[in-house]
Amino acid sequence: MSGLQDLLREDLRGHEPYGAPQLDVPVALNTNESSYEVPRTVVDAIVRRVGEVAPTLNRYPDREFAAVREALAGYVTSTTGCAVDADQIWAANGSNEVLQHLVQAFGGAERTALGFTPSYSMHPLISRGMGMTWIDGMRSCDPAVFDVSAQLAASQAREVDPHVVFLCSPNNPTGTALALDVVEAVYEAAPHAIIVVDEAYAEFARPGTPSALTLLPGRERLVVTRTMSKAFAFAGVRLGYLAADAELTSLLRLVRLPYHLSAVTQAVTCAAFEHTGDMLAMVEAIKGSRDALVAGLDALGLTPVPSDANFVLVGGFPDERATWQALLERGVLVRDVGIPHHLRITAGTPEETQAVLTALREVISTPARKDSR
Ligand SMILES: *Cc1c(COP(=O)(O)O)cnc(C)c1O
């Protein structure tokens, strides 16, 4: 007689699923969503476009999602200055599914993935879920320094000789963008690997921050992933994408499920690109909140990490779990990302930024309650 745990794949036993708490709180600043609702112009366009496709939902959608690819290629080209064609774009239900397609096609069992911790928790989860061996690389020799050193990253890549390397810029949860020499060095040092640069937060980067998109020409193993979940305030839609060599993109058709992007998802995505300016209108405000958050945390005597994203990692908590709990009791949900003495806080509206700073000031000045035991 065997329990389900015994039937589960050996390599999955004992692992935890992705688990950011979904709690109903007044101030939710734990998953880096946009605090701003979808603008009215886009809501109207969504209603119209979904109304148009609704009668034809008896048919499968465009398997190659051509209109979505055109829209994404136009957006990437016009906002980054890096010319990307529609056949270099791939999209799926969130960039998590894009990453999964990459791992399915270029990773898989008996292959190795390398990432540089702390980084996005889904990179190892997706890799292990596909049976890969995950190697936790070091960002620097000093655990308090979160910037990746090109030399150290390249030497680890050379040693591991992985099949997939994950870089993340701006990095979640630390917030800072990568220098491009890191991407170049890792690309050269791992000649058998697909090099994935996860740029989920690219739109929030401080001025002058380069994108790995500029490195795509001539690098057929380089992939840049992005998402509409963050800057586009579209987390509920589930639309992520990548830009890469057209042949690499085409190979992903081997692993995607047929018709993976529903007709509704495609219609809603195209509606957003009718009003790109409106969709991105709050990005500057969010960057302002982020900078105000950094300044406010600094003023509280905490140690915020410089951020190119819509969140701030902040250190200086003697007991980060107790602080997390005390903030929750004040209606503020932030993220404990498992880095000792640190918490991650999403930049929300100016009011939310004030609320979290006010709550933190109270929590810090209240002596910790003694354990009753
Ligand atoms: C939020 C996030 C994503 C986005 O995932 P989606 O599936 O597109 O919502 C991807 N990468 C990183 C690093 C993130 O923080």
The ligand as a Tripos MOL2 file, in Angstrom:
@<TRIPOS>MOLECULE
LIG
   15    15     1     0     0
SMALL
NO_CHARGES

@<TRIPOS>ATOM
      1 C1          6.9970   38.6690  -11.5340 C.3       1 LIG1
      2 C2          8.1320   38.0260  -12.2510 C.ar      1 LIG1
      3 C3          7.9130   37.3670  -13.4370 C.ar      1 LIG1
      4 C4          6.5480   37.4110  -14.0200 C.3       1 LIG1
      5 O1          5.9200   36.2680  -14.1590 O.3       1 LIG1
      6 P1          4.6030   36.2320  -15.0510 P.3       1 LIG1
      7 O2          4.4480   34.7770  -15.1980 O.co2     1 LIG1
      8 O3          4.9330   36.9230  -16.3370 O.co2     1 LIG1
      9 O4          3.5370   36.9160  -14.2920 O.co2     1 LIG1
     10 C5          8.9750   36.8270  -14.1210 C.ar      1 LIG1
     11 N1         10.2190   36.9470  -13.6470 N.ar      1 LIG1
     12 C6         10.4760   37.5960  -12.5100 C.ar      1 LIG1
     13 C7         11.8630   37.7630  -12.0540 C.3       1 LIG1
     14 C8          9.4310   38.1390  -11.7640 C.ar      1 LIG1
     15 O5          9.6800   38.7510  -10.6250 O.3       1 LIG1
@<TRIPOS>BOND
     1     1     2 1
     2     2     3 ar
     3     2    14 ar
     4     3     4 1
     5     3    10 ar
     6     4     5 1
     7     5     6 1
     8     6     7 2
     9     6     8 1
    10     6     9 1
    11    10    11 ar
    12    11    12 ar
    13    12    13 1
    14    12    14 ar
    15    14    15 1
@<TRIPOS>SUBSTRUCTURE
     1 LIG1         1 GROUP 0 **** ****
